[in-house]
Amino acid sequence: MTLELTDPHGNLMSASPSTGLDYTVKLVEFTFINIGAAFEHARRFSSVKSPSELVEVLINNSREQFETLSEQVKELAAVAQEVSPEPSENTDCAFWD
């Protein structure tokens, strides 16, 4: 099934509902990954025995979170690109005139 929509400029747009489901599935997947990471970080914090070890744990956790977030953003952007409707016929746009 394909949805056909018209954008504000009258261009015909189409999108498949399954791609929206792909985006939702990816969000749920990332939620589980991030919840697991939060528990792992809490476990690491609870085992800290000195201020220097705390700093090391904080730095490592921050680096891991940044790397994970960067990958998740890339993946979501790729799925969002698939989800966004693309012009199917008329690609002329009043904005570019």
Secondary structure, 3 states (H helix, E strand, C coil): CCEEEECCCCCEEEECHHHHHHHHHHHHHHHHHHHHHHHHHHHHHHCCCCHHHHHHHHHHHHHHHHHHHHHHHHHHHHHHHHHCCEECCCCCCHHHC
